[in-house]
Structure formats: C-alpha cells, structure tokens
Amino acid sequence: MDVAAKLRQELVDTLRTTGVLADQRWVAAFREVPRHAFLPGFFVQGEDGRWEPITSAHPDHLSLAYRNQVCVTQLNGTDAAWEQALAGGPVTGVPTSSSSMPTIMAIMLAALDVSRGQTVLEIGTGTGYNAALLSTVLGGSAVTSIDVDPGVHARASALLREAGYDPVCVAGDGESGYAARAPYSRILGTCAVSRVPAAWLEQVSTDGLIVTTFNRAIGAGLVRLRVRDGVAVGRVMSEDGRFMPLRAHSQRWADAALLHASSASPLSTRTTLLPARAVLDPGSGFEFFAGLVLSGVVVGTDPLRLVHPDGSWVRHRGAVVDQGGARELWTLAESAYREWRALGRPRRQHFTFTATASAQYFALDGTSLTWPL
C-alpha cells in the first residue's frame, strides 16, 4: 500500500470511528478517491493568521491533504493571493474556495440518501473532490456540478478528467441551479445560502431532497428538506455545518459595519451575565436559538462585535457590553436566552424548516412559534 492509500485508509477509519461514515458505498468511495489529486495546491493557516502555500513538492503535502480538515484553495475570490504566496511566502486573505472537511462531506452525502438511477446537482464544485465521490457511487452521468468561479470550474474539470471521473461540470451561478439537466433527484448545496433559492425548489423532482446549510454567522445549520409540489419541508440536522456563502449571498455590507463597531461611541454601556460563548459557540445548546432571534447578524473578533444591516451593533468586552444603533442586540440575546430556558432548552434538531415560493421559516416542535428568514 502506497503512502496516499495508507493515509486514505486512516481517514476512512477516523470517519467510521466517529460514526459519520457507515454506508459501505461511501466507505468504498472515500477509500478509492484520491483527495490529494484534487489538492495539488492549497493554503494552511499559520498561528499568525497568514496563509502558507502548500504544493505537491512540500514534504507534508500528502499528510496535510488527508487531514480531517478543510483545505482552503482560494483567497479573496481570485488566484492573486496564491501567486503572491508562491512568490513571496505567507499572505493574508479571506477564504473563498476550498475542499470541505471530510466529516461534513460524509454527513451530507449520507443525508442525500441517494441510490443508483437517481441524479444529483451539486452547488459549488470547489476542487472537484466531492463530485468525484458522487461519481464513484452514482456514475458520472448522474452528477452535475456547478461553480460560479470560471477559474475554479476550469481547474476542477481538469483535475476530474485527469483522475478518471466524468461528471458534468458547469460554470454558472448556482443560485439559479442548472435547468438544462433538471429535474434532479437531489440537490446538494456545498456552499451556504441565506435562503433556499427558488430555482432549487423548481428543479427538484417530486419527493426529491435538498441538503444544504445556511449562511448565518450565528445558528448556521444543516437542513435536509423533502420537496413536494414546490414546497420543501424538513428538519434541522443535529450536526453543525459551516460553509463559505454562495457568492450571490455574501454579506458585503459587513466589513464597513464591523469597522464602525470597533470604535463607535455607544448609546449604552453595561455589564452582562450572558457569556459570549453561549451565543456564539456552535457547541452551546443556545447558539442555534440565538441565531433565530439575531437573524442577519455578522460577527467580528478583536474586539468581539455583532453587527446587523439595520445599523445596530454590540461590542462585547468580557462582562461589559457597548451597544449602538436602532436596537440593543445583546439585550435581545439576553431576552432570547430566558425564552429558550422557558421552552425547555431546545437544541437545533428540535426545529423544522419550510421553504415555499413565497415564504421560508423555522419552527419549533410542539409549538406555534416560527421565525421567518
């Protein structure tokens, strides 16, 4: 067994031990598909926050490629940072394309509940690795993968061909789906969406599934939706999922708002008993509920800030919070925490999600409570 095959086996063992990989079809696919073939170059973030380029010539290329971690392949929406890093060393930037963490890939592939004879539309080709896994189980002709970035699309298409896989790869805006090959038995969103796009509802066949995650800084989550007559209904999954946003759903207003919140004079300053971790940590039972109440909020660090498109902001300094804008966001979070406790501390899997052509909302089991997107 060569080094890459050994590392693949170790990755599969990890995924099986943690319980996210059980279906033997996907076990075989993860064993077979060479992740490193789709990662000839990627970034690794250093302790200083800068991104180091890793190429196939790096002595740790294989071991890094087979970690159960996300591998970032693009920064700032272009290849400029990669070229700069190759020429001059580590760079700064915001990730805009990647190979997802194998754990979350395995969870979402299992949630698709797909079988031979069915078709899948993957939104976000990325490196092509996930399309290769899908092609291994379903056959390339059953898989359509779309990416909005022409460069990402071209690289993934070439890597897939070189590795011997033949899904249909398309350059285009995944928000619009890909009508030319619709309807699909399944749609898999490997990028986060602010709302389930209307085109996805239209392009899923009767009784088909959509598996995706939401573009929410607080309370993001995977959903598995069954679609009938253009209406998608399903449950928030117990596993947390975080992805880069669909380009059309990126929150471009946030940078300026976060900068303003760093030094703006507050309208109020006071102490709080609600720790930041309870609101922001995905491992907190309250975090998902907090995201329902603080919908649309974006989070920044150093110092910790929450900002909203309506101009409201909070600056959290240990036990002290500064607040400004039209609404006191931290006061809303504290009120939501009391409500969450009164409701019996529901976790994310106790919520459903519904998407129609005119409305999308979360709902809590056993109550009439809903939260619209």
C-alpha positions, 0 to 999 in steps of 0.5 A: 500500500502506497503512502496516499492509500495508507493515509486514505485508509486512516481517514476512512477509519477516523470517519467510521470511528466517529460514526459519520461514515457507515454506508459501505458505498461511501466507505468504498468511495472515500477509500478509492478517491484520491483527495490529494489529486484534487489538492495539488495546491492549497493554503494552511493557516499559520498561528499568525493568521497568514496563509502558507502555500502548500504544493505537491513538492512540500514534504507534508503535502500528502499528510496535510491533504488527508487531514480531517480538515478543510483545505482552503484553495482560494483567497479573496475570490481570485488566484492573486493571493496564491501567486503572491504566496508562491512568490513571496511566502505567507499572505493574508486573505479571506477564504473563498474556495476550498475542499470541505472537511471530510466529516461534513462531506460524509454527513451530507452525502449520507443525508442525500440518501441517494441510490443508483438511477437517481441524479444529483446537482451539486452547488459549488464544485470547489476542487472537484473532490466531492463530485468525484465521490458522487461519481464513484457511487452514482456514475458520472452521468448522474452528477452535475456540478456547478461553480460560479468561479470560471477559474475554479470550474476550469481547474476542477474539470481538469483535475476530474478528467485527469483522475478518471471521473466524468461528471458534468461540470458547469460554470454558472451561478448556482443560485439559479441551479442548472435547468438544462439537466433538471429535474434532479433527484437531489440537490446538494448545496456545498456552499451556504445560502441565506435562503433556499433559492427558488430555482432549487425548489423548481428543479427538484423532482417530486419527493426529491431532497435538498441538503444544504446549510445556511449562511448565518454567522450565528445558528448556521445549520444543516437542513435536509428538506423533502420537496413536494409540489414546490414546497420543501419541508424538513428538519434541522440536522443535529450536526453543525455545518459551516460553509463559505456563502454562495457568492450571490449571498455574501454579506458585503455590507459587513466589513464597513459595519464591523469597522464602525463597531470597533470604535463607535461611541455607544448609546449604552454601556453595561455589564452582562451575565450572558457569556459570549460563548453561549451565543456564539459557540456552535457547541452551546445548546443556545447558539442555534436559538440565538441565531433565530432571534439575531437573524442577519447578524455578522460577527467580528473578533478583536474586539468581539462585535455583532453587527446587523444591516439595520445599523445596530451593533454590540461590542462585547468586552468580557462582562461589559457590553457597548451597544449602538444603533436602532436596537440593543442586540445583546439585550435581545440575546439576553431576552432570547436566552430566558425564552429558550430556558422557558421552552425547555432548552431546545437544541437545533434538531428540535426545529423544522424548516419550510421553504415555499415560493413565497415564504421560508421559516423555522419552527419549533416542535410542539409549538406555534412559534416560527421565525421567518428568514 
